[in-house]
Amino acid sequence: MGKIKIEGCVGTPCYLMGARELLDEMQNLASQYEDKIRVIISHCIDDCCDKAPVARVNGKIYEDMTPDKLREIVLKKI
């Protein structure tokens, strides 16, 4: 289990707003830092559909997420 837990939502609103690109970045980060990152895929993160796409990093929810924002957040925690 990794030290950083990244949870990505693939529910319909998140998926339509770019979750596929976020999931690609999550997998990329996990492969680069495999001993430090754990990726979890969810179908909903706390009913935040109106703020899609959404990701949770170590329990904190981030709204209107982009792959670049995700990378920045995660790299600060490594």
PyMOL Python script that loads the backbone (N, CA, C, O; Angstrom):
from pymol import cmd

cmd.read_pdbstr("""\
ATOM      1  N   MET A   1       0.845  -1.184   0.000  1.00  0.00           N
ATOM      2  CA  MET A   1       0.000   0.000   0.000  1.00  0.00           C
ATOM      3  C   MET A   1       0.885   1.241   0.000  1.00  0.00           C
ATOM      4  O   MET A   1       1.885   1.296   0.716  1.00  0.00           O
ATOM      5  N   GLY A   2       0.522   2.219  -0.790  1.00  0.00           N
ATOM      6  CA  GLY A   2       1.317   3.420  -0.928  1.00  0.00           C
ATOM      7  C   GLY A   2       1.080   4.437   0.170  1.00  0.00           C
ATOM      8  O   GLY A   2       0.094   4.352   0.902  1.00  0.00           O
ATOM      9  N   LYS A   3       1.961   5.376   0.282  1.00  0.00           N
ATOM     10  CA  LYS A   3       1.830   6.439   1.262  1.00  0.00           C
ATOM     11  C   LYS A   3       0.831   7.501   0.816  1.00  0.00           C
ATOM     12  O   LYS A   3       0.193   8.141   1.652  1.00  0.00           O
ATOM     13  N   ILE A   4       0.691   7.692  -0.492  1.00  0.00           N
ATOM     14  CA  ILE A   4      -0.246   8.683  -1.020  1.00  0.00           C
ATOM     15  C   ILE A   4      -1.389   7.927  -1.684  1.00  0.00           C
ATOM     16  O   ILE A   4      -1.171   7.104  -2.573  1.00  0.00           O
ATOM     17  N   LYS A   5      -2.602   8.215  -1.243  1.00  0.00           N
ATOM     18  CA  LYS A   5      -3.779   7.555  -1.797  1.00  0.00           C
ATOM     19  C   LYS A   5      -4.513   8.544  -2.688  1.00  0.00           C
ATOM     20  O   LYS A   5      -4.988   9.583  -2.228  1.00  0.00           O
ATOM     21  N   ILE A   6      -4.599   8.205  -3.971  1.00  0.00           N
ATOM     22  CA  ILE A   6      -5.301   9.044  -4.947  1.00  0.00           C
ATOM     23  C   ILE A   6      -6.565   8.311  -5.364  1.00  0.00           C
ATOM     24  O   ILE A   6      -6.514   7.187  -5.865  1.00  0.00           O
ATOM     25  N   GLU A   7      -7.695   8.963  -5.150  1.00  0.00           N
ATOM     26  CA  GLU A   7      -8.977   8.383  -5.542  1.00  0.00           C
ATOM     27  C   GLU A   7      -9.564   9.220  -6.668  1.00  0.00           C
ATOM     28  O   GLU A   7      -9.734  10.432  -6.536  1.00  0.00           O
ATOM     29  N   GLY A   8      -9.867   8.563  -7.762  1.00  0.00           N
ATOM     30  CA  GLY A   8     -10.442   9.260  -8.906  1.00  0.00           C
ATOM     31  C   GLY A   8     -11.859   8.806  -9.156  1.00  0.00           C
ATOM     32  O   GLY A   8     -12.165   7.619  -9.034  1.00  0.00           O
ATOM     33  N   CYS A   9     -12.714   9.722  -9.499  1.00  0.00           N
ATOM     34  CA  CYS A   9     -14.110   9.421  -9.776  1.00  0.00           C
ATOM     35  C   CYS A   9     -14.312   9.183 -11.268  1.00  0.00           C
ATOM     36  O   CYS A   9     -13.803   9.930 -12.103  1.00  0.00           O
ATOM     37  N   VAL A  10     -15.062   8.130 -11.589  1.00  0.00           N
ATOM     38  CA  VAL A  10     -15.402   7.847 -12.981  1.00  0.00           C
ATOM     39  C   VAL A  10     -16.916   7.867 -13.188  1.00  0.00           C
ATOM     40  O   VAL A  10     -17.422   7.311 -14.163  1.00  0.00           O
ATOM     41  N   GLY A  11     -17.629   8.506 -12.272  1.00  0.00           N
ATOM     42  CA  GLY A  11     -19.066   8.673 -12.455  1.00  0.00           C
ATOM     43  C   GLY A  11     -19.325   9.494 -13.712  1.00  0.00           C
ATOM     44  O   GLY A  11     -18.421  10.150 -14.228  1.00  0.00           O
ATOM     45  N   THR A  12     -20.545   9.457 -14.198  1.00  0.00           N
ATOM     46  CA  THR A  12     -20.864  10.107 -15.475  1.00  0.00           C
ATOM     47  C   THR A  12     -20.453  11.574 -15.536  1.00  0.00           C
ATOM     48  O   THR A  12     -19.786  11.956 -16.497  1.00  0.00           O
ATOM     49  N   PRO A  13     -20.814  12.427 -14.562  1.00  0.00           N
ATOM     50  CA  PRO A  13     -20.402  13.836 -14.665  1.00  0.00           C
ATOM     51  C   PRO A  13     -18.880  14.007 -14.720  1.00  0.00           C
ATOM     52  O   PRO A  13     -18.366  14.785 -15.524  1.00  0.00           O
ATOM     53  N   CYS A  14     -18.172  13.282 -13.866  1.00  0.00           N
ATOM     54  CA  CYS A  14     -16.713  13.398 -13.867  1.00  0.00           C
ATOM     55  C   CYS A  14     -16.133  12.887 -15.177  1.00  0.00           C
ATOM     56  O   CYS A  14     -15.223  13.494 -15.743  1.00  0.00           O
ATOM     57  N   TYR A  15     -16.663  11.770 -15.651  1.00  0.00           N
ATOM     58  CA  TYR A  15     -16.148  11.207 -16.893  1.00  0.00           C
ATOM     59  C   TYR A  15     -16.343  12.170 -18.062  1.00  0.00           C
ATOM     60  O   TYR A  15     -15.446  12.356 -18.884  1.00  0.00           O
ATOM     61  N   LEU A  16     -17.523  12.777 -18.123  1.00  0.00           N
ATOM     62  CA  LEU A  16     -17.812  13.720 -19.203  1.00  0.00           C
ATOM     63  C   LEU A  16     -16.954  14.985 -19.120  1.00  0.00           C
ATOM     64  O   LEU A  16     -16.729  15.654 -20.128  1.00  0.00           O
ATOM     65  N   MET A  17     -16.482  15.306 -17.923  1.00  0.00           N
ATOM     66  CA  MET A  17     -15.690  16.519 -17.729  1.00  0.00           C
ATOM     67  C   MET A  17     -14.181  16.270 -17.720  1.00  0.00           C
ATOM     68  O   MET A  17     -13.412  17.184 -17.421  1.00  0.00           O
ATOM     69  N   GLY A  18     -13.745  15.047 -18.044  1.00  0.00           N
ATOM     70  CA  GLY A  18     -12.312  14.826 -18.190  1.00  0.00           C
ATOM     71  C   GLY A  18     -11.681  13.803 -17.272  1.00  0.00           C
ATOM     72  O   GLY A  18     -10.457  13.769 -17.145  1.00  0.00           O
ATOM     73  N   ALA A  19     -12.471  12.977 -16.635  1.00  0.00           N
ATOM     74  CA  ALA A  19     -11.907  11.995 -15.711  1.00  0.00           C
ATOM     75  C   ALA A  19     -10.962  11.010 -16.401  1.00  0.00           C
ATOM     76  O   ALA A  19     -10.020  10.526 -15.773  1.00  0.00           O
ATOM     77  N   ARG A  20     -11.189  10.711 -17.654  1.00  0.00           N
ATOM     78  CA  ARG A  20     -10.314   9.767 -18.362  1.00  0.00           C
ATOM     79  C   ARG A  20      -8.866  10.271 -18.356  1.00  0.00           C
ATOM     80  O   ARG A  20      -7.938   9.498 -18.115  1.00  0.00           O
ATOM     81  N   GLU A  21      -8.680  11.559 -18.620  1.00  0.00           N
ATOM     82  CA  GLU A  21      -7.335  12.132 -18.601  1.00  0.00           C
ATOM     83  C   GLU A  21      -6.744  12.104 -17.186  1.00  0.00           C
ATOM     84  O   GLU A  21      -5.547  11.880 -17.011  1.00  0.00           O
ATOM     85  N   LEU A  22      -7.596  12.334 -16.181  1.00  0.00           N
ATOM     86  CA  LEU A  22      -7.130  12.264 -14.792  1.00  0.00           C
ATOM     87  C   LEU A  22      -6.683  10.851 -14.448  1.00  0.00           C
ATOM     88  O   LEU A  22      -5.642  10.659 -13.819  1.00  0.00           O
ATOM     89  N   LEU A  23      -7.468   9.869 -14.857  1.00  0.00           N
ATOM     90  CA  LEU A  23      -7.112   8.479 -14.579  1.00  0.00           C
ATOM     91  C   LEU A  23      -5.799   8.106 -15.252  1.00  0.00           C
ATOM     92  O   LEU A  23      -4.983   7.386 -14.677  1.00  0.00           O
ATOM     93  N   ASP A  24      -5.600   8.593 -16.461  1.00  0.00           N
ATOM     94  CA  ASP A  24      -4.327   8.346 -17.149  1.00  0.00           C
ATOM     95  C   ASP A  24      -3.166   8.929 -16.357  1.00  0.00           C
ATOM     96  O   ASP A  24      -2.122   8.291 -16.219  1.00  0.00           O
ATOM     97  N   GLU A  25      -3.345  10.140 -15.835  1.00  0.00           N
ATOM     98  CA  GLU A  25      -2.283  10.776 -15.046  1.00  0.00           C
ATOM     99  C   GLU A  25      -2.061  10.040 -13.726  1.00  0.00           C
ATOM    100  O   GLU A  25      -0.924   9.903 -13.275  1.00  0.00           O
ATOM    101  N   MET A  26      -3.138   9.568 -13.108  1.00  0.00           N
ATOM    102  CA  MET A  26      -3.003   8.793 -11.870  1.00  0.00           C
ATOM    103  C   MET A  26      -2.182   7.540 -12.115  1.00  0.00           C
ATOM    104  O   MET A  26      -1.286   7.216 -11.336  1.00  0.00           O
ATOM    105  N   GLN A  27      -2.489   6.831 -13.202  1.00  0.00           N
ATOM    106  CA  GLN A  27      -1.746   5.619 -13.533  1.00  0.00           C
ATOM    107  C   GLN A  27      -0.290   5.941 -13.864  1.00  0.00           C
ATOM    108  O   GLN A  27       0.611   5.184 -13.504  1.00  0.00           O
ATOM    109  N   ASN A  28      -0.061   7.047 -14.539  1.00  0.00           N
ATOM    110  CA  ASN A  28       1.297   7.483 -14.859  1.00  0.00           C
ATOM    111  C   ASN A  28       2.090   7.751 -13.574  1.00  0.00           C
ATOM    112  O   ASN A  28       3.221   7.286 -13.427  1.00  0.00           O
ATOM    113  N   LEU A  29       1.492   8.498 -12.654  1.00  0.00           N
ATOM    114  CA  LEU A  29       2.153   8.785 -11.377  1.00  0.00           C
ATOM    115  C   LEU A  29       2.412   7.504 -10.593  1.00  0.00           C
ATOM    116  O   LEU A  29       3.483   7.327 -10.012  1.00  0.00           O
ATOM    117  N   ALA A  30       1.426   6.615 -10.582  1.00  0.00           N
ATOM    118  CA  ALA A  30       1.570   5.355  -9.847  1.00  0.00           C
ATOM    119  C   ALA A  30       2.692   4.501 -10.425  1.00  0.00           C
ATOM    120  O   ALA A  30       3.403   3.828  -9.678  1.00  0.00           O
ATOM    121  N   SER A  31       2.859   4.521 -11.732  1.00  0.00           N
ATOM    122  CA  SER A  31       3.945   3.735 -12.326  1.00  0.00           C
ATOM    123  C   SER A  31       5.304   4.383 -12.083  1.00  0.00           C
ATOM    124  O   SER A  31       6.307   3.682 -11.947  1.00  0.00           O
ATOM    125  N   GLN A  32       5.348   5.706 -12.027  1.00  0.00           N
ATOM    126  CA  GLN A  32       6.609   6.404 -11.756  1.00  0.00           C
ATOM    127  C   GLN A  32       7.029   6.265 -10.295  1.00  0.00           C
ATOM    128  O   GLN A  32       8.217   6.135  -9.997  1.00  0.00           O
ATOM    129  N   TYR A  33       6.062   6.291  -9.390  1.00  0.00           N
ATOM    130  CA  TYR A  33       6.335   6.270  -7.951  1.00  0.00           C
ATOM    131  C   TYR A  33       5.599   5.103  -7.310  1.00  0.00           C
ATOM    132  O   TYR A  33       4.879   5.285  -6.329  1.00  0.00           O
ATOM    133  N   GLU A  34       5.776   3.911  -7.855  1.00  0.00           N
ATOM    134  CA  GLU A  34       4.965   2.766  -7.473  1.00  0.00           C
ATOM    135  C   GLU A  34       5.009   2.420  -5.996  1.00  0.00           C
ATOM    136  O   GLU A  34       4.034   1.886  -5.468  1.00  0.00           O
ATOM    137  N   ASP A  35       6.088   2.703  -5.324  1.00  0.00           N
ATOM    138  CA  ASP A  35       6.167   2.386  -3.905  1.00  0.00           C
ATOM    139  C   ASP A  35       5.542   3.472  -3.021  1.00  0.00           C
ATOM    140  O   ASP A  35       5.442   3.290  -1.808  1.00  0.00           O
ATOM    141  N   LYS A  36       5.126   4.583  -3.601  1.00  0.00           N
ATOM    142  CA  LYS A  36       4.611   5.701  -2.814  1.00  0.00           C
ATOM    143  C   LYS A  36       3.157   6.057  -3.094  1.00  0.00           C
ATOM    144  O   LYS A  36       2.558   6.824  -2.340  1.00  0.00           O
ATOM    145  N   ILE A  37       2.581   5.521  -4.153  1.00  0.00           N
ATOM    146  CA  ILE A  37       1.237   5.949  -4.563  1.00  0.00           C
ATOM    147  C   ILE A  37       0.315   4.752  -4.726  1.00  0.00           C
ATOM    148  O   ILE A  37       0.685   3.725  -5.294  1.00  0.00           O
ATOM    149  N   ARG A  38      -0.893   4.918  -4.213  1.00  0.00           N
ATOM    150  CA  ARG A  38      -1.952   3.920  -4.398  1.00  0.00           C
ATOM    151  C   ARG A  38      -3.116   4.603  -5.096  1.00  0.00           C
ATOM    152  O   ARG A  38      -3.573   5.654  -4.647  1.00  0.00           O
ATOM    153  N   VAL A  39      -3.599   4.025  -6.183  1.00  0.00           N
ATOM    154  CA  VAL A  39      -4.705   4.590  -6.958  1.00  0.00           C
ATOM    155  C   VAL A  39      -5.972   3.785  -6.697  1.00  0.00           C
ATOM    156  O   VAL A  39      -5.962   2.554  -6.709  1.00  0.00           O
ATOM    157  N   ILE A  40      -7.065   4.511  -6.462  1.00  0.00           N
ATOM    158  CA  ILE A  40      -8.378   3.905  -6.249  1.00  0.00           C
ATOM    159  C   ILE A  40      -9.346   4.558  -7.227  1.00  0.00           C
ATOM    160  O   ILE A  40      -9.333   5.776  -7.405  1.00  0.00           O
ATOM    161  N   ILE A  41     -10.180   3.746  -7.857  1.00  0.00           N
ATOM    162  CA  ILE A  41     -11.187   4.253  -8.784  1.00  0.00           C
ATOM    163  C   ILE A  41     -12.555   4.155  -8.106  1.00  0.00           C
ATOM    164  O   ILE A  41     -12.928   3.096  -7.600  1.00  0.00           O
ATOM    165  N   SER A  42     -13.298   5.264  -8.098  1.00  0.00           N
ATOM    166  CA  SER A  42     -14.629   5.315  -7.481  1.00  0.00           C
ATOM    167  C   SER A  42     -15.661   5.737  -8.511  1.00  0.00           C
ATOM    168  O   SER A  42     -15.333   6.295  -9.558  1.00  0.00           O
ATOM    169  N   HIS A  43     -16.897   5.461  -8.192  1.00  0.00           N
ATOM    170  CA  HIS A  43     -17.986   5.908  -9.059  1.00  0.00           C
ATOM    171  C   HIS A  43     -18.652   7.155  -8.515  1.00  0.00           C
ATOM    172  O   HIS A  43     -19.524   7.723  -9.174  1.00  0.00           O
ATOM    173  N   CYS A  44     -18.264   7.592  -7.330  1.00  0.00           N
ATOM    174  CA  CYS A  44     -18.774   8.846  -6.765  1.00  0.00           C
ATOM    175  C   CYS A  44     -17.888   9.231  -5.590  1.00  0.00           C
ATOM    176  O   CYS A  44     -17.494   8.381  -4.792  1.00  0.00           O
ATOM    177  N   ILE A  45     -17.584  10.496  -5.491  1.00  0.00           N
ATOM    178  CA  ILE A  45     -16.835  11.013  -4.346  1.00  0.00           C
ATOM    179  C   ILE A  45     -17.690  12.083  -3.684  1.00  0.00           C
ATOM    180  O   ILE A  45     -17.750  13.223  -4.147  1.00  0.00           O
ATOM    181  N   ASP A  46     -18.336  11.710  -2.620  1.00  0.00           N
ATOM    182  CA  ASP A  46     -19.121  12.618  -1.771  1.00  0.00           C
ATOM    183  C   ASP A  46     -20.111  13.505  -2.525  1.00  0.00           C
ATOM    184  O   ASP A  46     -20.284  14.670  -2.168  1.00  0.00           O
ATOM    185  N   ASP A  47     -20.751  12.982  -3.545  1.00  0.00           N
ATOM    186  CA  ASP A  47     -21.776  13.726  -4.292  1.00  0.00           C
ATOM    187  C   ASP A  47     -21.295  15.094  -4.786  1.00  0.00           C
ATOM    188  O   ASP A  47     -22.037  16.075  -4.724  1.00  0.00           O
ATOM    189  N   CYS A  48     -20.080  15.157  -5.266  1.00  0.00           N
ATOM    190  CA  CYS A  48     -19.507  16.409  -5.770  1.00  0.00           C
ATOM    191  C   CYS A  48     -19.670  16.529  -7.287  1.00  0.00           C
ATOM    192  O   CYS A  48     -18.830  17.129  -7.958  1.00  0.00           O
ATOM    193  N   CYS A  49     -20.741  15.963  -7.820  1.00  0.00           N
ATOM    194  CA  CYS A  49     -20.939  15.902  -9.274  1.00  0.00           C
ATOM    195  C   CYS A  49     -20.946  17.276  -9.936  1.00  0.00           C
ATOM    196  O   CYS A  49     -20.532  17.412 -11.087  1.00  0.00           O
ATOM    197  N   ASP A  50     -21.409  18.279  -9.224  1.00  0.00           N
ATOM    198  CA  ASP A  50     -21.481  19.619  -9.816  1.00  0.00           C
ATOM    199  C   ASP A  50     -20.109  20.298  -9.903  1.00  0.00           C
ATOM    200  O   ASP A  50     -19.985  21.387 -10.464  1.00  0.00           O
ATOM    201  N   LYS A  51     -19.092  19.652  -9.351  1.00  0.00           N
ATOM    202  CA  LYS A  51     -17.744  20.222  -9.366  1.00  0.00           C
ATOM    203  C   LYS A  51     -16.772  19.315 -10.116  1.00  0.00           C
ATOM    204  O   LYS A  51     -15.565  19.342  -9.873  1.00  0.00           O
ATOM    205  N   ALA A  52     -17.307  18.523 -11.016  1.00  0.00           N
ATOM    206  CA  ALA A  52     -16.536  17.519 -11.744  1.00  0.00           C
ATOM    207  C   ALA A  52     -15.502  18.146 -12.680  1.00  0.00           C
ATOM    208  O   ALA A  52     -15.698  19.253 -13.181  1.00  0.00           O
ATOM    209  N   PRO A  53     -14.414  17.438 -12.908  1.00  0.00           N
ATOM    210  CA  PRO A  53     -14.034  16.171 -12.311  1.00  0.00           C
ATOM    211  C   PRO A  53     -13.435  16.358 -10.924  1.00  0.00           C
ATOM    212  O   PRO A  53     -12.869  17.402 -10.599  1.00  0.00           O
ATOM    213  N   VAL A  54     -13.581  15.315 -10.123  1.00  0.00           N
ATOM    214  CA  VAL A  54     -13.191  15.369  -8.712  1.00  0.00           C
ATOM    215  C   VAL A  54     -12.171  14.266  -8.428  1.00  0.00           C
ATOM    216  O   VAL A  54     -12.252  13.168  -8.978  1.00  0.00           O
ATOM    217  N   ALA A  55     -11.219  14.580  -7.567  1.00  0.00           N
ATOM    218  CA  ALA A  55     -10.267  13.580  -7.079  1.00  0.00           C
ATOM    219  C   ALA A  55     -10.074  13.802  -5.581  1.00  0.00           C
ATOM    220  O   ALA A  55     -10.236  14.913  -5.075  1.00  0.00           O
ATOM    221  N   ARG A  56      -9.729  12.731  -4.892  1.00  0.00           N
ATOM    222  CA  ARG A  56      -9.429  12.833  -3.462  1.00  0.00           C
ATOM    223  C   ARG A  56      -7.992  12.358  -3.278  1.00  0.00           C
ATOM    224  O   ARG A  56      -7.633  11.258  -3.699  1.00  0.00           O
ATOM    225  N   VAL A  57      -7.184  13.190  -2.652  1.00  0.00           N
ATOM    226  CA  VAL A  57      -5.790  12.848  -2.387  1.00  0.00           C
ATOM    227  C   VAL A  57      -5.597  12.848  -0.878  1.00  0.00           C
ATOM    228  O   VAL A  57      -5.745  13.875  -0.216  1.00  0.00           O
ATOM    229  N   ASN A  58      -5.261  11.668  -0.345  1.00  0.00           N
ATOM    230  CA  ASN A  58      -5.097  11.500   1.100  1.00  0.00           C
ATOM    231  C   ASN A  58      -6.273  12.078   1.889  1.00  0.00           C
ATOM    232  O   ASN A  58      -6.081  12.713   2.927  1.00  0.00           O
ATOM    233  N   GLY A  59      -7.474  11.858   1.396  1.00  0.00           N
ATOM    234  CA  GLY A  59      -8.680  12.257   2.113  1.00  0.00           C
ATOM    235  C   GLY A  59      -9.210  13.637   1.790  1.00  0.00           C
ATOM    236  O   GLY A  59     -10.342  13.952   2.157  1.00  0.00           O
ATOM    237  N   LYS A  60      -8.438  14.470   1.120  1.00  0.00           N
ATOM    238  CA  LYS A  60      -8.889  15.815   0.769  1.00  0.00           C
ATOM    239  C   LYS A  60      -9.446  15.822  -0.649  1.00  0.00           C
ATOM    240  O   LYS A  60      -8.816  15.319  -1.579  1.00  0.00           O
ATOM    241  N   ILE A  61     -10.634  16.397  -0.802  1.00  0.00           N
ATOM    242  CA  ILE A  61     -11.291  16.451  -2.104  1.00  0.00           C
ATOM    243  C   ILE A  61     -10.839  17.687  -2.867  1.00  0.00           C
ATOM    244  O   ILE A  61     -10.785  18.792  -2.328  1.00  0.00           O
ATOM    245  N   TYR A  62     -10.515  17.467  -4.142  1.00  0.00           N
ATOM    246  CA  TYR A  62     -10.126  18.548  -5.042  1.00  0.00           C
ATOM    247  C   TYR A  62     -11.131  18.591  -6.182  1.00  0.00           C
ATOM    248  O   TYR A  62     -11.387  17.578  -6.834  1.00  0.00           O
ATOM    249  N   GLU A  63     -11.693  19.757  -6.418  1.00  0.00           N
ATOM    250  CA  GLU A  63     -12.734  19.940  -7.436  1.00  0.00           C
ATOM    251  C   GLU A  63     -12.146  20.545  -8.699  1.00  0.00           C
ATOM    252  O   GLU A  63     -11.058  21.121  -8.680  1.00  0.00           O
ATOM    253  N   ASP A  64     -12.888  20.407  -9.811  1.00  0.00           N
ATOM    254  CA  ASP A  64     -12.447  20.945 -11.104  1.00  0.00           C
ATOM    255  C   ASP A  64     -10.997  20.565 -11.395  1.00  0.00           C
ATOM    256  O   ASP A  64     -10.191  21.396 -11.814  1.00  0.00           O
ATOM    257  N   MET A  65     -10.689  19.303 -11.165  1.00  0.00           N
ATOM    258  CA  MET A  65      -9.318  18.807 -11.259  1.00  0.00           C
ATOM    259  C   MET A  65      -8.872  18.640 -12.709  1.00  0.00           C
ATOM    260  O   MET A  65      -9.654  18.282 -13.590  1.00  0.00           O
ATOM    261  N   THR A  66      -7.611  18.907 -12.920  1.00  0.00           N
ATOM    262  CA  THR A  66      -6.974  18.670 -14.219  1.00  0.00           C
ATOM    263  C   THR A  66      -5.760  17.767 -13.979  1.00  0.00           C
ATOM    264  O   THR A  66      -5.287  17.666 -12.847  1.00  0.00           O
ATOM    265  N   PRO A  67      -5.255  17.116 -15.015  1.00  0.00           N
ATOM    266  CA  PRO A  67      -4.050  16.304 -14.838  1.00  0.00           C
ATOM    267  C   PRO A  67      -2.867  17.112 -14.291  1.00  0.00           C
ATOM    268  O   PRO A  67      -2.114  16.613 -13.454  1.00  0.00           O
ATOM    269  N   ASP A  68      -2.701  18.341 -14.752  1.00  0.00           N
ATOM    270  CA  ASP A  68      -1.594  19.176 -14.261  1.00  0.00           C
ATOM    271  C   ASP A  68      -1.752  19.513 -12.785  1.00  0.00           C
ATOM    272  O   ASP A  68      -0.782  19.459 -12.028  1.00  0.00           O
ATOM    273  N   LYS A  69      -2.964  19.860 -12.370  1.00  0.00           N
ATOM    274  CA  LYS A  69      -3.216  20.154 -10.950  1.00  0.00           C
ATOM    275  C   LYS A  69      -2.956  18.919 -10.101  1.00  0.00           C
ATOM    276  O   LYS A  69      -2.356  19.008  -9.030  1.00  0.00           O
ATOM    277  N   LEU A  70      -3.408  17.770 -10.582  1.00  0.00           N
ATOM    278  CA  LEU A  70      -3.208  16.530  -9.841  1.00  0.00           C
ATOM    279  C   LEU A  70      -1.728  16.241  -9.663  1.00  0.00           C
ATOM    280  O   LEU A  70      -1.283  15.924  -8.560  1.00  0.00           O
ATOM    281  N   ARG A  71      -0.964  16.347 -10.739  1.00  0.00           N
ATOM    282  CA  ARG A  71       0.480  16.097 -10.670  1.00  0.00           C
ATOM    283  C   ARG A  71       1.138  17.047  -9.663  1.00  0.00           C
ATOM    284  O   ARG A  71       1.966  16.623  -8.857  1.00  0.00           O
ATOM    285  N   GLU A  72       0.773  18.318  -9.713  1.00  0.00           N
ATOM    286  CA  GLU A  72       1.344  19.294  -8.789  1.00  0.00           C
ATOM    287  C   GLU A  72       1.038  18.944  -7.330  1.00  0.00           C
ATOM    288  O   GLU A  72       1.923  19.009  -6.476  1.00  0.00           O
ATOM    289  N   ILE A  73      -0.190  18.580  -7.052  1.00  0.00           N
ATOM    290  CA  ILE A  73      -0.602  18.232  -5.689  1.00  0.00           C
ATOM    291  C   ILE A  73       0.157  17.004  -5.198  1.00  0.00           C
ATOM    292  O   ILE A  73       0.681  16.991  -4.084  1.00  0.00           O
ATOM    293  N   VAL A  74       0.210  15.983  -6.028  1.00  0.00           N
ATOM    294  CA  VAL A  74       0.847  14.730  -5.629  1.00  0.00           C
ATOM    295  C   VAL A  74       2.348  14.910  -5.466  1.00  0.00           C
ATOM    296  O   VAL A  74       2.919  14.399  -4.503  1.00  0.00           O
ATOM    297  N   LEU A  75       2.993  15.608  -6.362  1.00  0.00           N
ATOM    298  CA  LEU A  75       4.449  15.768  -6.258  1.00  0.00           C
ATOM    299  C   LEU A  75       4.849  16.562  -5.020  1.00  0.00           C
ATOM    300  O   LEU A  75       5.946  16.369  -4.495  1.00  0.00           O
ATOM    301  N   LYS A  76       3.985  17.444  -4.547  1.00  0.00           N
ATOM    302  CA  LYS A  76       4.267  18.171  -3.305  1.00  0.00           C
ATOM    303  C   LYS A  76       4.237  17.243  -2.090  1.00  0.00           C
ATOM    304  O   LYS A  76       4.854  17.540  -1.067  1.00  0.00           O
ATOM    305  N   LYS A  77       3.522  16.123  -2.199  1.00  0.00           N
ATOM    306  CA  LYS A  77       3.375  15.205  -1.078  1.00  0.00           C
ATOM    307  C   LYS A  77       4.416  14.088  -1.068  1.00  0.00           C
ATOM    308  O   LYS A  77       4.551  13.359  -0.085  1.00  0.00           O
ATOM    309  N   ILE A  78       5.147  13.963  -2.170  1.00  0.00           N
ATOM    310  CA  ILE A  78       6.164  12.879  -2.237  1.00  0.00           C
ATOM    311  C   ILE A  78       7.424  13.314  -1.537  1.00  0.00           C
ATOM    312  O   ILE A  78       8.392  12.556  -1.480  1.00  0.00           O
TER     313      ILE A  78
END
""", "prot")
cmd.dss("prot")
cmd.show_as("cartoon", "prot")
cmd.util.cbc("prot")
cmd.orient("prot")
